[in-house]
């Protein structure tokens, strides 16, 4: 049984624009050995994608030789957060044959194990990093951190990984009286593994959406996805799977069978996430509105509206018409009505 949860770390890192930001940590913890199966750090709020990234690291074999935790769990235990109750995570658990169990609302029994690990990270690792937010200071208080943020998100990720492997997994746990890494390997059992990493990525890191194939391809998020195979399915319903981190390519399924990989010509030469795409579209709309407002202001300045005032003496008054006024229109309809028809 694995437990999953998130926490907001008491440290500041630099985002892609060089601004200080407070990251989130997602952890997958093995209930029996207390070993960390997987984790992920992000500047975004907890979501099903962050949980999927942590599960991907937990399930697949780790590239670090000393990190032996891997495999598909039998039970995934979590709270009632929106990311843990999402349709995406439910479908992932169904596909991997994992039982998804939520703690009773208000009675988080058994959640103290992962909360204790969060406490270990907060008290042992974070105080050694630049940008640490001591209690009562930083972004959540009135003070400032002891040292300014210098770490990037990738450097924080590497620091958390080293602490888990070199310290947390290698030392004796106060409750089990065994190092978590040794307790995981003690029984000598073989974990259940997925067939391939591609299959695992397809289940964990992609989101399924229904779409219709048009003559010009598949339309999604304002982009057109093309492939020659789609020509035989024009007008038919298909299911697409996409990676929110890179929307340059989608996988197309027809009648639950893989059909092809369709590519969007616009962002195909670079990696573009769904969030970046939506942000770019919003920025483009704001720029267009600003341009329209600027042109409207310029037009108002060049052509001010006419103002009422006295008629100049050198201008002849408009000629008065000598025609008799037109008769008022009668409200009686001119269409003749026949009572008997």
ChimeraX attribute file (.defattr): number of C-alpha atoms within 10 A of each C-alpha:
attribute: neighborCount
match mode: 1-to-1
recipient: residues
	/A:1	16
	/A:2	24
	/A:3	23
	/A:4	22
	/A:5	21
	/A:6	23
	/A:7	15
	/A:8	16
	/A:9	17
	/A:10	23
	/A:11	26
	/A:12	28
	/A:13	25
	/A:14	20
	/A:15	15
	/A:16	9
	/A:17	6
	/A:18	11
	/A:19	10
	/A:20	19
	/A:21	18
	/A:22	22
	/A:23	21
	/A:24	19
	/A:25	22
	/A:26	24
	/A:27	25
	/A:28	27
	/A:29	25
	/A:30	23
	/A:31	17
	/A:32	13
	/A:33	20
	/A:34	25
	/A:35	27
	/A:36	26
	/A:37	25
	/A:38	25
	/A:39	25
	/A:40	21
	/A:41	24
	/A:42	17
	/A:43	15
	/A:44	11
	/A:45	13
	/A:46	21
	/A:47	16
	/A:48	20
	/A:49	19
	/A:50	23
	/A:51	25
	/A:52	23
	/A:53	18
	/A:54	22
	/A:55	27
	/A:56	25
	/A:57	19
	/A:58	25
	/A:59	22
	/A:60	19
	/A:61	16
	/A:62	16
	/A:63	9
	/A:64	9
	/A:65	8
	/A:66	12
	/A:67	19
	/A:68	18
	/A:69	23
	/A:70	22
	/A:71	19
	/A:72	21
	/A:73	20
	/A:74	15
	/A:75	15
	/A:76	21
	/A:77	21
	/A:78	22
	/A:79	20
	/A:80	13
	/A:81	14
	/A:82	11
	/A:83	20
	/A:84	23
	/A:85	16
	/A:86	13
	/A:87	13
	/A:88	20
	/A:89	21
	/A:90	16
	/A:91	16
	/A:92	19
	/A:93	20
	/A:94	13
	/A:95	12
	/A:96	16
	/A:97	13
	/A:98	17
	/A:99	15
	/A:100	19
	/A:101	16
	/A:102	16
	/A:103	14
	/A:104	11
	/A:105	9
	/A:106	7
	/A:107	9
	/A:108	12
	/A:109	10
	/A:110	12
	/A:111	17
	/A:112	10
	/A:113	16
	/A:114	22
	/A:115	14
	/A:116	11
	/A:117	17
	/A:118	19
	/A:119	12
	/A:120	13
	/A:121	18
	/A:122	18
	/A:123	13
	/A:124	11
	/A:125	16
	/A:126	21
	/A:127	16
	/A:128	10
	/A:129	19
	/A:130	17
	/A:131	25
	/A:132	24
	/A:133	27
	/A:134	18
	/A:135	11
	/A:136	12
	/A:137	15
	/A:138	19
	/A:139	16
	/A:140	12
	/A:141	12
	/A:142	8
	/A:143	13
	/A:144	16
	/A:145	20
	/A:146	14
	/A:147	12
	/A:148	17
	/A:149	21
	/A:150	16
	/A:151	19
	/A:152	16
	/A:153	20
	/A:154	13
	/A:155	12
	/A:156	20
	/A:157	16
	/A:158	11
	/A:159	15
	/A:160	18
	/A:161	19
	/A:162	12
	/A:163	15
	/A:164	16
	/A:165	19
	/A:166	12
	/A:167	13
	/A:168	21
	/A:169	23
	/A:170	17
	/A:171	15
	/A:172	16
	/A:173	16
	/A:174	8
	/A:175	7
	/A:176	12
	/A:177	10
	/A:178	18
	/A:179	19
	/A:180	23
	/A:181	22
	/A:182	16
	/A:183	19
	/A:184	20
	/A:185	13
	/A:186	11
	/A:187	8
	/A:188	8
	/A:189	8
	/A:190	9
	/A:191	12
	/A:192	12
	/A:193	16
	/A:194	14
	/A:195	8
	/A:196	9
	/A:197	14
	/A:198	10
	/A:199	10
	/A:200	20
	/A:201	14
	/A:202	16
	/A:203	22
	/A:204	25
	/A:205	22
	/A:206	22
	/A:207	19
	/A:208	18
	/A:209	12
	/A:210	11
	/A:211	16
	/A:212	16
	/A:213	20
	/A:214	16
	/A:215	13
	/A:216	13
	/A:217	21
	/A:218	23
	/A:219	15
	/A:220	14
	/A:221	10
	/A:222	9
	/A:223	17
	/A:224	17
	/A:225	23
	/A:226	22
	/A:227	15
	/A:228	10
	/A:229	13
	/A:230	22
	/A:231	14
	/A:232	10
	/A:233	16
	/A:234	15
	/A:235	13
	/A:236	12
	/A:237	15
	/A:238	19
	/A:239	21
	/A:240	24
	/A:241	20
	/A:242	19
	/A:243	20
	/A:244	17
	/A:245	15
	/A:246	19
	/A:247	25
	/A:248	24
	/A:249	20
	/A:250	24
	/A:251	18
	/A:252	25
	/A:253	18
	/A:254	14
	/A:255	9
	/A:256	9
	/A:257	10
	/A:258	12
	/A:259	17
	/A:260	17
	/A:261	18
	/A:262	21
	/A:263	20
	/A:264	20
	/A:265	13
	/A:266	11
	/A:267	16
	/A:268	14
	/A:269	9
	/A:270	10
	/A:271	12
	/A:272	16
	/A:273	16
	/A:274	16
	/A:275	13
	/A:276	15
	/A:277	18
	/A:278	13
	/A:279	12
	/A:280	12
	/A:281	14
	/A:282	12
	/A:283	12
	/A:284	12
	/A:285	12
	/A:286	12
	/A:287	12
	/A:288	12
	/A:289	12
	/A:290	12
	/A:291	12
	/A:292	12
	/A:293	12
	/A:294	12
	/A:295	12
	/A:296	11
	/A:297	12
	/A:298	12
	/A:299	11
	/A:300	11
	/A:301	10
	/A:302	8
	/A:303	9
	/A:304	9
	/A:305	8
	/A:306	6
	/A:307	6
	/A:308	6
	/A:309	6
	/A:310	6
	/A:311	9
	/A:312	8
	/A:313	7
	/A:314	6
	/A:315	7
	/A:316	8
	/A:317	9
	/A:318	6
	/A:319	6
	/A:320	6
	/A:321	7
	/A:322	6
	/A:323	6
	/A:324	6
	/A:325	7
	/A:326	6
	/A:327	6
	/A:328	6
	/A:329	7
	/A:330	7
	/A:331	6
	/A:332	6
	/A:333	8
	/A:334	7
	/A:335	6
	/A:336	6
	/A:337	8
	/A:338	6
	/A:339	5
	/A:340	4
	/A:341	4
